[in-house]
Amino acid sequence: MSDTGRQSMTDKAGAALKPDSQKSTTEQLGDHLKGTGDSVASTFQPQSEKSNTQKIGDTFSSNSNNNDESLMDKAKNAVGMGEKK
């Protein structure tokens, strides 16, 4: 379960598991906006106020805001489902 004001773990997983090539432009834009919003919320929420579940979710989604590729992105890229650069 995610903290109040944060994107749910199931929404994150669903967005990450569907290949970008199968998403409409609207879906891709929505995913980007939700991800950005969640990243901003992560930045403003002190680590001490995050639930253990949220800390784990932030670790897997790389919401530490240091521009590293998330574990989900690494996995998607490894199997050819990530964005083409």
C-alpha positions, 0 to 999 in steps of 0.5 A, a space after each residue: 500500500 502506498 502512502 497518501 498522495 503517492 502513486 500506488 504500487 500496482 499502478 506503477 507495476 502496470 505502467 512498467 510492465 506494458 511495453 511503451 510500443 503498446 501504449 497510446 500517446 495518451 497513456 505514455 503522457 499519463 504515465 510520465 505525468 504520474 511518475 513525475 508527480 510521484 517523484 516530486 511527492 517522494 522528494 518532499 516526503 521526509 524519509 522518516 515519514 515514509 511507511 516501510 512499504 513506500 520506502 521499498 517502492 521508492 527503492 525499486 522505482 528509483 525515486 531517490 531523484 538522482 537520475 539513475 535508471 530505475 530497476 523496472 527500467 533496467 529490467 524492461 531494457 534488458 528484455 527489449 521492452 524499454 524506450 528506444 534511445 
